[in-house]
């Protein structure tokens, strides 16, 4: 009688381990995707904060930042740059937009090299000082982007 119960217990344990393995096999890719989505979302919030500071800079000075110190002042977060953001670049000579702020992400967020999230602005043609902003990305899966950012 004891021998039969022991076998029954071993089958239950094996079944539980198999079910646990299946759960882990399906959950791990979802967790990895969640991690990537959270990194892109944090980079997007950093980009949004830079967009606000860049708009203020443009409103006050009627120009975009030129010097390294001015660029750092609009791109540096109060909390510091996250480790997964490899580089932040401000380009005021882009052919399509008046200014583009690119947030280059580390390779673990995207499969492509040099993947980045960007905020781009064009001067409004109406009188007064204003900018029209657009968000996008290069090399980042559109499913990872926040809904308010048209990849």
Secondary structure, 3 states (H helix, E strand, C coil): CHHHHHHHHHHHHHHHHHHHHHHHHHHHHHHHHHHHHHHHHHHHHHHHHHHHHHHHHHHHHCCCCCCHHHHHHHHCCCCCCCCCEEEEEEECCCCCCCEEEEEEECCCCCCCCCCEEEEEEEECCCCCCCEEEEEEEECCCHHHCCCCCCC
